[in-house]
Amino acid sequence: DVQLVESGGGLVQPGGSLRLSCAASGFSLSTSDMTWVRQAPGKGLEWVSRINTGGDLTYYADSVKGRFTISRDNAKNTLYLQLNSLKTEDTAMYYCQTASGRYRGQGTQVTVSA
């Protein structure tokens, strides 16, 4: 049974940082490009970032470029997203998913507020 479990979300002030993790089970992360997507209240899903299987190619939405960093540890079967210089508009539920969209976790809430 494939599971993706996100963690690391929370409440942070503008300008703060968080590190999100996505632990995979029943599935080898190394076999798939992975993405992070987010959904803000009342809005649709927004693609945030993507990383290839080897971890040497990364892509970012313009809205997070230079502030977020995606990475992976295939040995630990875990995907990460480092969020720096957070803004109120980054408030959303963050999900990890396979690039194909076949598997997605339950999400972790990030709230940026003073």
Secondary structure, 3 states (H helix, E strand, C coil): CCEEEEECCEEECCCCCEEEEEEEECCCHHHCCEEEEEECCCCCEEEEEEECCCCCCEEECCCCCCCEEEEEECCCCEEEEEECCCCHHHCEEEEEEECCCCCECCCEEEEECC
